Amino acid sequence: MRLHLAIAALLGPLAGAGSAWAQANTVEQIYQSDLAICNSGQLSAPAREACVREAGRRRDAARGGPPPEIPQATPDGRATVVTPEGAPPPPTSADPVPSRDGRANVVPAR
């Protein structure tokens, strides 16, 4: 994992649109590699969760920090949902919507 950090640190100073895309792509590949290590089945549940959090922290640091959170009102105005910048607006129907990771169904407020 230290090698991943060294690679990300070396790619940081590169400038230009092509290198910015390459850096973002490399950061995502490193993150996916870290997640594969975390999910290899060799860690206990608490250690795996810590590993996943650390991988996310490293990705956020390489990207310049976590995405800003934007409050969005639901269409009926009864709730405010805080989402990362660029996320889709809250759903307008009462149908369950799967979460991004697919582990839960979210039922919007009616």
C-alpha positions as CSV (number, residue, x, y, z in Angstrom):
1,M,0.0,0.0,0.0
2,R,3.0,2.3,0.6
3,L,3.9,1.8,-3.1
4,H,0.5,3.2,-4.0
5,L,1.1,6.3,-1.9
6,A,4.5,6.8,-3.5
7,I,3.0,6.5,-7.0
8,A,0.2,9.0,-6.1
9,A,2.8,11.4,-4.7
10,L,4.9,11.2,-7.8
11,L,1.9,11.8,-10.1
12,G,0.7,14.8,-8.0
13,P,2.9,17.5,-9.6
14,L,2.1,16.6,-13.2
15,A,0.2,19.4,-15.0
16,G,-2.2,19.5,-18.0
17,A,-5.5,18.0,-18.9
18,G,-4.1,14.7,-20.1
19,S,-2.0,14.3,-17.0
20,A,-5.0,15.3,-14.8
21,W,-7.1,12.6,-16.4
22,A,-4.2,10.1,-16.0
23,Q,-3.8,11.0,-12.4
24,A,-7.5,10.7,-11.7
25,N,-7.5,7.3,-13.4
26,T,-4.4,6.2,-11.5
27,V,-5.9,7.3,-8.2
28,E,-9.1,5.3,-8.9
29,Q,-7.1,2.2,-9.9
30,I,-5.1,2.5,-6.7
31,Y,-8.3,2.8,-4.7
32,Q,-9.8,-0.2,-6.4
33,S,-6.6,-2.2,-5.7
34,D,-6.7,-1.2,-2.1
35,L,-10.3,-2.2,-1.9
36,A,-9.5,-5.6,-3.4
37,I,-6.9,-6.1,-0.6
38,C,-9.4,-5.0,2.0
39,N,-12.0,-7.4,0.6
40,S,-9.6,-10.4,0.2
41,G,-11.2,-12.2,3.1
42,Q,-8.0,-12.2,5.2
43,L,-9.1,-9.4,7.5
44,S,-11.5,-9.5,10.5
45,A,-14.6,-7.4,10.1
46,P,-13.2,-4.4,12.1
47,A,-9.9,-4.5,10.3
48,R,-11.7,-4.7,6.9
49,E,-13.8,-1.7,7.8
50,A,-10.8,0.3,8.9
51,C,-9.0,-0.8,5.7
52,V,-11.9,0.5,3.5
53,R,-12.0,3.8,5.4
54,E,-8.3,4.3,5.0
55,A,-8.5,3.5,1.3
56,G,-11.2,6.2,1.0
57,R,-9.2,8.7,3.0
58,R,-6.2,8.1,0.7
59,R,-8.4,8.6,-2.4
60,D,-9.9,11.8,-1.0
61,A,-6.5,13.1,-0.1
62,A,-5.2,12.4,-3.6
63,R,-8.2,14.1,-5.1
64,G,-7.7,17.2,-2.9
65,G,-10.3,16.3,-0.3
66,P,-13.7,14.8,-0.1
67,P,-16.4,16.2,-2.4
68,P,-18.4,19.1,-0.9
69,E,-21.8,18.3,0.5
70,I,-24.8,20.1,-1.0
71,P,-28.1,20.3,0.8
72,Q,-31.1,19.6,-1.5
73,A,-34.7,19.9,-0.6
74,T,-37.0,17.0,-1.6
75,P,-39.7,17.9,-4.2
76,D,-42.4,18.0,-1.5
77,G,-40.2,20.3,0.7
78,R,-40.6,18.1,3.7
79,A,-36.9,17.0,4.0
80,T,-33.5,18.2,3.2
81,V,-31.0,15.6,1.8
82,V,-27.3,16.2,2.0
83,T,-25.5,14.7,-1.0
84,P,-22.1,15.0,-2.6
85,E,-21.7,17.6,-5.3
86,G,-22.9,16.3,-8.6
87,A,-25.2,13.7,-7.2
88,P,-28.6,13.3,-8.8
89,P,-31.5,15.2,-7.2
90,P,-33.6,13.3,-4.6
91,P,-36.2,11.1,-6.2
92,T,-39.8,12.3,-6.7
93,S,-41.7,9.0,-6.5
94,A,-42.4,6.8,-3.5
95,D,-40.7,3.8,-5.2
96,P,-37.7,2.3,-3.4
97,V,-34.4,3.3,-4.9
98,P,-31.3,1.0,-4.5
99,S,-28.4,2.7,-2.7
100,R,-25.2,3.3,-4.7
101,D,-23.5,0.3,-3.2
102,G,-26.6,-1.9,-3.7
103,R,-26.8,-3.0,-0.1
104,A,-30.0,-1.1,0.8
105,N,-33.3,0.2,-0.7
106,V,-34.1,3.8,0.1
107,V,-37.8,4.8,0.3
108,P,-38.2,8.5,-0.3
109,A,-40.5,10.6,1.9
110,R,-44.0,10.9,0.6
